[in-house]
Amino acid sequence: MNSIEYICVFVRASGARLLAAERLVCSLPHLLGPALSECDLVYTTSSRYLVVALRFAPEGFNESLRARLAFWTARAGGRALAVGGMPDAERKAFQLHLENCELKQKGIQPGALFEVAGALFTDAGAPVERRRAEADRPMLVVDVGGPGWDGVAYDPQSRELFLPSPLSPPVGDEVMMVVRAAGVDRPIGVRSRVTSVRPAADAGPGRPAGFSLNIPEAAPSVRALLEQRAPAATFGARVAPRYAVRAPVTVVAGAVATAPAPAPLIAGATIEYASDQDLEADFIENLSHGGAFVHSSNPSPVGTPLSLHFRLPNGAELDAQALVAFVNKNGMGVRFSLDAEGEAALQAAIAHLSARPRRAVVVDDDGPMRRMLADALTERGFEVTTASDATDGMRILSEELLGLDLLLTDVYMPGMDGEEFVRTIRTAGGEQDLAIVVVTGKMDLGMERQLEAAGADAVLDKALGAELIAQAADAALERKQQGRTAA
């Protein structure tokens, strides 16, 4: 019997990205229902490249299912692709790659997916002690007024929350939403339902693509938060929201203004902190459909054609032909054009960014303490990834520049101590927006002053315990964000 095939691709799938992908995979039988016939799981340990191949019975596959799969895959940091729509050369290269992967499980029946996925994701590097439950479902975690909130609007009369996104779940779907806001101690869960969808084809000035969720009358705390902190309904004249990011970008002037070649499906490049000069190079400061602002000390004149190569928030990489639209003292605004493959990759990345939860990295060589701190931050609505030393922490920072809000690091670690780690980030990395909180089990005389001079926003004693440390770190991040807004 013929089947419809899709693949869900996750690049640089490690740490929090790997766990997000696992949660999606384990929820697929619930999301896709009886239409899902079987799936394959394939992981390349060297490149941290994960593929979930899905096969559907043609009579059970429909547009609602496709939209649901595309949306939740993007929210988990991946991208869903129809195998039948891939060019022949790309499909052959992709199939060759699958055969060379180190970890693979093929022909998994939906009923066995939870158990089989657990073993494969453990082999791929997911912590053995991670929390897993077969009843888990995808959740839409949003931070009210936080990252990716541009373009969100709430109408208290209809109790509808509009979330801009180029990808949307289908009308009628129930969505478990977890809402977090500054000053609220714990995230609040609410069951909502998709009431309307505005596709990208219908978007226009003041009418971005996205979807509306009905907030039930029985959720007064969520409605009160949204009424106080979400805009009533005006988006302005722009067609698409702008998302604040810090994306390393390579800019080449004088590019030929033609459609770029498709971005490679498998991204192997790694951005590293090689030198101060590397870290002070150009970077994308905000990103939108069709444009971006490139922070640069040497912007090109208006009208200059450019070739851009940059990393998207979900780890994928993109090539685009661009034109300089305006220039100011901080850099240049560019408009770029993409082919169908590039546009689809950008849509998935922006769906991942919209109204996203805050993200943190915990760096500590003490395994139990690292897990407790990560769990405490997760309880406060953060997506958390961890590292056992400063070297691994630096790798995560270099790969996650677009999406990290908080760094929580120990002082005494092998290889590079916390003070040197913080100073490297602040001076070499130029990371002034990242909130950095240092924890220590031994508060020596003058240590707090030294660490703050190096660039720490707060210094905490481990004796406080994981929950109070997470609370204080959360408060330090809010103070930093408020200071940035006031500036």
C-alpha positions as CSV (number, residue, x, y, z in Angstrom):
1,M,0.0,0.0,0.0
2,N,1.3,3.4,-0.9
3,S,1.9,5.8,2.0
4,I,2.5,9.5,2.5
5,E,5.9,10.3,4.0
6,Y,7.1,13.2,6.0
7,I,10.3,13.9,7.9
8,C,10.9,16.1,10.9
9,V,14.4,17.4,11.0
10,F,16.2,18.8,14.0
11,V,19.8,20.2,13.6
12,R,22.2,20.5,16.5
13,A,19.9,18.4,18.6
14,S,21.5,18.2,22.0
15,G,20.7,19.5,25.5
16,A,17.3,21.3,25.6
17,R,16.8,20.9,21.9
18,L,17.1,17.1,22.1
19,L,14.7,17.0,25.0
20,A,12.2,19.1,23.2
21,A,12.4,16.8,20.2
22,E,11.9,13.8,22.4
23,R,8.7,15.3,23.9
24,L,7.4,15.9,20.4
25,V,8.2,12.4,19.2
26,C,6.5,10.8,22.2
27,S,3.4,12.8,21.6
28,L,3.1,11.9,17.9
29,P,0.6,9.1,18.4
30,H,-1.7,11.5,20.2
31,L,-1.2,14.4,17.7
32,L,-1.5,12.4,14.6
33,G,-4.0,9.6,15.6
34,P,-4.7,6.5,13.6
35,A,-3.4,8.1,10.4
36,L,0.2,7.5,11.6
37,S,1.3,4.0,10.4
38,E,4.9,3.8,11.6
39,C,8.0,5.9,12.0
40,D,11.8,5.8,12.0
41,L,14.2,7.5,14.4
42,V,17.7,8.4,13.1
43,Y,20.4,10.3,14.9
44,T,23.9,11.2,13.9
45,T,26.1,11.7,17.0
46,S,28.9,13.6,15.3
47,S,26.7,16.4,13.9
48,R,23.8,16.0,16.4
49,Y,21.4,15.7,13.5
50,L,18.0,14.0,14.3
51,V,15.4,12.9,11.8
52,V,12.0,11.5,12.5
53,A,10.5,9.8,9.4
54,L,6.7,9.4,9.5
55,R,4.5,7.3,7.2
56,F,0.8,7.9,6.9
57,A,-2.1,6.0,5.4
58,P,-3.3,8.2,2.5
59,E,-7.0,7.9,3.5
60,G,-6.3,9.3,7.0
61,F,-4.0,12.2,6.0
62,N,-5.5,15.6,5.6
63,E,-4.6,19.3,5.7
64,S,-5.4,19.7,9.4
65,L,-3.0,16.9,10.3
66,R,-0.3,18.5,8.1
67,A,-0.8,21.9,9.7
68,R,-0.7,20.3,13.2
69,L,2.5,18.4,12.4
70,A,4.3,21.5,10.9
71,F,3.3,23.8,13.8
72,W,4.3,21.5,16.7
73,T,7.5,20.4,15.0
74,A,8.5,24.1,14.6
75,R,7.6,24.9,18.2
76,A,9.9,22.0,19.2
77,G,12.7,23.6,17.2
78,G,12.5,21.4,14.0
79,R,11.0,21.4,10.6
80,A,8.5,19.1,8.9
81,L,9.1,18.3,5.2
82,A,7.0,16.3,2.8
83,V,9.4,13.7,1.3
84,G,7.5,13.7,-2.0
85,G,8.2,17.4,-2.4
86,M,12.0,17.1,-2.1
87,P,14.1,17.5,-5.3
88,D,15.6,14.2,-6.5
89,A,19.2,15.2,-5.8
90,E,18.3,16.4,-2.3
91,R,16.3,13.2,-1.6
92,K,19.2,11.0,-2.7
93,A,21.7,12.9,-0.5
94,F,19.3,12.7,2.4
95,Q,18.7,9.0,2.1
96,L,22.5,8.4,1.9
97,H,22.9,10.4,5.1
98,L,20.3,8.3,6.8
99,E,22.2,5.1,6.0
100,N,25.3,6.5,7.6
101,C,23.7,7.5,10.9
102,E,25.1,5.9,14.1
103,L,21.7,5.5,15.9
104,K,18.6,4.3,14.1
105,Q,15.3,2.5,14.8
106,K,13.1,1.8,11.9
107,G,9.5,0.6,11.4
108,I,8.4,1.7,14.9
109,Q,4.7,1.1,15.6
110,P,2.9,4.0,17.3
111,G,2.2,1.9,20.4
112,A,5.9,1.2,20.9
113,L,7.2,4.7,20.2
114,F,7.5,5.8,23.8
115,E,9.6,2.9,24.9
116,V,11.8,2.8,21.7
117,A,12.3,6.6,21.7
118,G,13.4,6.5,25.3
119,A,16.3,4.2,24.6
120,L,17.4,6.0,21.4
121,F,17.3,9.5,23.0
122,T,19.3,8.2,26.0
123,D,22.0,6.8,23.6
124,A,21.9,10.2,21.8
125,G,22.8,12.0,25.0
126,A,19.6,12.8,26.9
127,P,20.1,12.5,30.7
128,V,19.2,9.1,32.0
129,E,17.4,10.7,35.0
130,R,15.2,13.0,32.8
131,R,11.5,13.1,33.5
132,R,9.4,11.2,31.0
133,A,5.7,10.4,30.9
134,E,3.7,8.6,28.2
135,A,0.7,11.0,28.9
136,D,2.8,14.1,28.2
137,R,1.4,16.3,25.4
138,P,2.9,19.3,23.5
139,M,2.4,22.6,25.4
140,L,2.5,26.1,24.1
141,V,4.7,27.9,26.6
142,V,4.4,31.7,26.4
143,D,6.1,34.4,28.4
144,V,3.7,37.4,28.7
145,G,5.6,40.4,27.6
146,G,8.8,38.4,27.3
147,P,10.8,37.1,24.3
148,G,9.0,37.0,21.0
149,W,6.0,38.9,22.2
150,D,6.0,41.5,19.4
151,G,2.6,41.4,17.6
152,V,0.7,39.5,20.3
153,A,-2.7,41.0,21.1
154,Y,-5.5,40.1,23.5
155,D,-9.2,41.1,23.2
156,P,-10.8,40.9,26.7
157,Q,-14.3,41.1,25.2
158,S,-14.0,38.0,23.1
159,R,-11.3,36.5,25.4
160,E,-9.2,35.8,22.4
161,L,-5.4,35.9,22.4
162,F,-3.8,36.4,18.9
163,L,-0.3,34.9,18.4
164,P,1.6,35.9,15.3
165,S,3.1,32.9,13.6
166,P,3.6,31.8,9.9
167,L,2.6,28.3,11.0
168,S,-0.5,27.6,13.0
169,P,-2.4,24.6,14.4
170,P,-5.8,23.9,12.7
171,V,-9.0,25.6,13.8
172,G,-10.8,23.6,16.5
173,D,-7.6,22.1,18.0
174,E,-7.3,22.1,21.8
175,V,-4.0,23.7,22.9
176,M,-2.6,23.3,26.4
177,M,-1.0,26.7,27.0
178,V,1.4,27.5,29.9
179,V,1.5,31.2,30.7
180,R,4.3,32.9,32.6
181,A,4.8,36.6,33.4
182,A,7.3,38.7,35.3
183,G,6.5,38.8,39.0
184,V,4.4,35.6,38.9
185,D,6.0,32.9,40.9
186,R,4.8,29.9,38.9
187,P,3.6,29.4,35.3
188,I,-0.2,28.9,35.0
189,G,-1.7,26.2,32.7
190,V,-4.9,26.7,30.8
191,R,-6.7,24.7,28.1
192,S,-7.5,26.9,25.1
193,R,-8.9,26.3,21.7
194,V,-7.9,27.6,18.2
195,T,-10.7,29.8,17.0
196,S,-9.3,31.3,13.8
197,V,-6.2,31.2,11.6
198,R,-4.8,33.9,9.3
199,P,-2.4,32.3,6.8
200,A,0.6,34.1,5.4
201,A,-1.2,34.5,2.1
202,D,-3.8,36.7,3.8
203,A,-1.4,38.8,5.9
204,G,-0.9,42.5,5.3
205,P,-0.1,45.7,7.1
206,G,-1.5,45.5,10.6
207,R,-2.6,42.0,9.9
208,P,0.2,39.5,10.5
209,A,-0.1,35.8,9.9
210,G,-1.1,33.9,13.0
211,F,-3.9,32.3,15.0
212,S,-6.3,33.1,17.8
213,L,-6.9,31.1,21.0
214,N,-10.0,31.4,23.1
215,I,-9.1,31.8,26.8
216,P,-11.9,30.1,28.8
217,E,-14.0,32.1,31.3
218,A,-12.9,29.6,33.9
219,A,-9.3,30.9,33.8
220,P,-9.6,34.2,35.6
221,S,-5.9,34.4,36.6
222,V,-4.7,34.0,33.0
223,R,-7.3,36.5,31.7
224,A,-6.2,39.1,34.3
225,L,-2.6,38.7,33.3
226,L,-3.4,39.2,29.7
227,E,-5.6,42.2,30.3
228,Q,-2.9,43.9,32.3
229,R,0.1,43.1,30.2
230,A,-0.9,42.2,26.6
231,P,-1.6,45.0,24.1
232,A,-5.3,45.4,23.2
233,A,-5.0,44.8,19.5
234,T,-2.9,47.1,17.5
235,F,0.0,45.8,15.6
236,G,1.0,49.0,13.6
237,A,1.8,49.1,9.9
238,R,4.2,46.2,9.6
239,V,3.2,43.0,7.9
240,A,5.3,40.7,10.2
241,P,6.7,41.0,13.7
242,R,10.4,41.7,14.3
243,Y,12.1,39.3,16.7
244,A,15.1,40.4,18.8
245,V,17.9,37.9,18.2
246,R,21.7,37.9,18.2
247,A,22.6,35.8,15.1
248,P,26.2,35.5,13.8
249,V,26.1,36.5,10.2
250,T,28.6,36.5,7.3
251,V,28.0,39.5,5.0
252,V,29.5,39.7,1.5
253,A,29.0,42.9,-0.4
254,G,28.5,43.0,-4.2
255,A,26.5,39.8,-4.4
256,V,24.5,39.1,-7.5
257,A,20.8,39.8,-6.8
258,T,19.5,36.4,-7.9
259,A,17.7,33.7,-6.0
260,P,20.1,32.0,-3.7
261,A,20.9,28.3,-3.9
262,P,18.9,26.2,-1.4
263,A,20.4,26.0,2.0
264,P,21.9,22.6,2.8
265,L,19.6,20.3,4.7
266,I,22.5,19.2,6.9
267,A,24.2,22.2,8.6
268,G,27.7,21.4,9.8
269,A,29.3,24.7,10.5
270,T,30.0,25.8,14.1
271,I,30.4,29.3,15.3
272,E,33.2,29.4,17.8
273,Y,34.7,32.0,20.1
274,A,38.1,32.0,18.3
275,S,39.1,35.6,19.0
276,D,37.8,39.0,20.2
277,Q,37.6,40.1,16.6
278,D,35.4,37.1,15.6
279,L,33.0,38.0,18.3
280,E,32.8,41.6,17.5
281,A,31.9,40.9,13.9
282,D,28.6,41.6,12.3
283,F,25.4,40.0,13.8
284,I,21.7,40.1,13.1
285,E,20.0,42.2,15.8
286,N,16.4,41.5,14.8
287,L,14.8,39.2,12.3
288,S,11.5,39.3,10.4
289,H,9.9,37.8,7.3
290,G,11.8,39.4,4.4
291,G,14.2,41.5,6.4
292,A,16.6,41.9,9.2
293,F,18.7,44.5,10.9
294,V,22.5,43.7,10.8
295,H,24.5,45.3,13.5
296,S,27.8,46.4,11.9
297,S,30.5,48.9,12.5
298,N,31.0,49.1,8.7
299,P,27.6,49.1,7.0
300,S,27.3,49.1,3.3
301,P,25.6,52.0,1.5
302,V,21.9,52.0,0.8
303,G,21.2,50.0,-2.4
304,T,24.2,47.7,-2.0
305,P,23.4,44.0,-2.9
306,L,24.6,41.6,-0.2
307,S,25.0,37.9,0.3
308,L,24.1,36.8,3.8
309,H,24.8,33.5,5.6
310,F,23.3,33.2,9.1
311,R,22.1,30.8,11.7
312,L,18.4,30.6,12.5
313,P,17.0,30.4,16.0
314,N,16.4,26.7,15.7
315,G,20.0,26.0,14.7
316,A,19.5,25.7,11.0
317,E,21.5,27.9,8.6
318,L,20.3,30.0,5.8
319,D,21.7,31.8,2.7
320,A,20.0,34.8,1.3
321,Q,20.5,37.5,-1.3
322,A,19.8,40.9,0.3
323,L,19.7,44.6,-0.5
324,V,20.6,47.4,2.0
325,A,17.4,49.4,2.7
326,F,18.7,51.9,5.3
327,V,21.7,52.7,7.3
328,N,22.2,54.2,10.8
329,K,25.1,54.4,13.3
330,N,24.5,50.9,14.5
331,G,24.4,49.1,11.2
332,M,22.0,48.5,8.3
333,G,18.5,47.3,7.6
334,V,18.4,44.7,4.8
335,R,15.6,43.2,2.7
336,F,16.3,39.7,1.6
337,S,14.7,37.3,-0.9
338,L,14.5,33.5,-0.5
339,D,13.6,30.5,-2.6
340,A,10.8,28.2,-1.5
341,E,13.2,26.0,0.5
342,G,14.7,29.0,2.3
343,E,11.2,30.6,3.0
344,A,10.0,27.3,4.5
345,A,13.1,27.2,6.8
346,L,12.5,30.8,7.9
347,Q,8.8,30.2,8.6
348,A,9.7,27.2,10.9
349,A,12.3,29.2,12.7
350,I,10.0,32.2,13.3
351,A,7.2,29.9,14.5
352,H,9.7,28.7,17.0
353,L,10.5,32.2,18.1
354,S,7.0,33.6,18.5
355,A,6.0,34.2,22.2
356,R,8.6,31.7,23.2
357,P,9.6,30.8,26.8
358,R,12.7,32.2,28.3
359,R,15.8,30.1,27.9
360,A,18.6,29.4,30.4
361,V,21.9,27.5,30.5
362,V,23.2,26.0,33.8
363,V,26.9,25.4,34.0
364,D,28.1,23.4,37.0
365,D,30.5,20.4,37.4
366,D,28.4,19.1,40.3
367,G,25.9,16.8,38.6
368,P,23.2,16.6,41.3
369,M,23.4,20.4,41.9
370,R,23.2,21.0,38.1
371,R,20.1,18.9,37.9
372,M,18.4,20.6,40.8
373,L,19.1,24.1,39.5
374,A,17.8,23.1,36.0
375,D,14.7,21.6,37.5
376,A,14.0,24.7,39.7
377,L,14.3,26.9,36.6
378,T,12.1,24.6,34.6
379,E,9.4,25.0,37.3
380,R,9.6,28.7,36.8
381,G,8.9,28.5,33.0
382,F,12.4,28.3,31.6
383,E,13.7,26.0,28.8
384,V,16.9,24.8,30.3
385,T,20.1,23.2,28.9
386,T,23.1,22.3,31.0
387,A,26.8,22.0,30.8
388,S,29.3,20.3,33.1
389,D,32.2,22.8,32.6
390,A,33.0,26.2,31.1
391,T,34.3,24.8,27.8
392,D,31.0,23.0,27.1
393,G,29.1,26.1,28.4
394,M,31.0,28.2,25.9
395,R,30.0,25.9,23.1
396,I,26.4,26.2,24.1
397,L,26.6,29.9,24.3
398,S,28.2,30.1,20.8
399,E,25.4,28.0,19.3
400,E,22.5,29.6,21.2
401,L,23.3,33.3,20.9
402,L,19.9,33.9,19.4
403,G,17.8,32.5,22.2
404,L,19.5,32.6,25.6
405,D,18.2,34.9,28.3
406,L,20.0,33.6,31.4
407,L,23.3,32.0,32.3
408,L,23.6,30.4,35.8
409,T,27.2,29.3,36.4
410,D,29.3,27.9,39.3
411,V,32.5,29.6,40.3
412,Y,34.9,26.6,40.8
413,M,35.1,24.5,37.7
414,P,37.8,22.5,36.0
415,G,39.5,24.2,33.0
416,M,38.2,27.7,33.4
417,D,36.8,29.2,36.6
418,G,33.6,31.2,36.8
419,E,35.2,34.6,37.0
420,E,37.2,33.9,33.8
421,F,34.1,32.5,32.1
422,V,32.0,35.5,32.9
423,R,34.8,37.9,31.8
424,T,35.2,36.1,28.5
425,I,31.6,36.3,27.8
426,R,31.3,40.0,28.6
427,T,34.5,41.2,27.0
428,A,35.3,38.8,24.1
429,G,31.6,37.9,23.5
430,G,30.2,41.4,24.0
431,E,27.2,39.7,25.5
432,Q,25.7,42.6,27.5
433,D,22.1,41.5,27.2
434,L,22.5,38.1,28.7
435,A,21.8,38.0,32.4
436,I,24.6,36.2,34.2
437,V,24.2,34.8,37.8
438,V,27.1,33.1,39.5
439,V,26.6,30.6,42.3
440,T,29.2,29.3,44.8
441,G,29.4,27.0,47.7
442,K,32.2,29.0,49.2
443,M,31.8,32.8,49.3
444,D,35.3,34.1,49.9
445,L,36.0,37.7,51.0
446,G,35.8,40.1,48.1
447,M,34.5,37.4,45.7
448,E,31.2,39.1,45.0
449,R,32.8,42.4,44.1
450,Q,35.3,40.6,41.8
451,L,32.6,38.7,40.0
452,E,30.4,41.7,39.6
453,A,33.4,43.6,38.2
454,A,33.9,40.8,35.7
455,G,30.3,41.2,34.5
456,A,28.0,39.1,36.8
457,D,24.5,40.5,37.5
458,A,24.2,38.6,40.8
459,V,26.3,36.4,43.0
460,L,24.5,33.8,45.1
461,D,25.4,31.3,47.8
462,K,24.5,27.7,47.1
463,A,23.4,27.4,50.7
464,L,20.2,29.1,49.6
465,G,19.0,26.0,47.8
466,A,18.0,25.4,44.2
467,E,14.5,27.0,44.5
468,L,15.6,30.2,46.1
469,I,18.6,30.5,43.7
470,A,16.2,30.0,40.7
471,Q,13.9,32.7,42.2
472,A,16.8,35.1,42.7
473,A,18.1,34.4,39.2
474,D,14.7,35.0,37.7
475,A,14.5,38.4,39.5
476,A,18.0,39.3,38.3
477,L,16.9,38.6,34.7
478,E,13.7,40.7,35.2
479,R,15.8,43.6,36.6
480,K,18.1,43.5,33.6
481,Q,15.2,43.4,31.1
482,Q,13.5,46.3,32.8
483,G,16.8,48.3,32.8
484,R,17.2,47.6,29.1
485,T,13.6,48.7,28.3
486,A,14.1,51.9,30.3
487,A,17.3,52.7,28.5
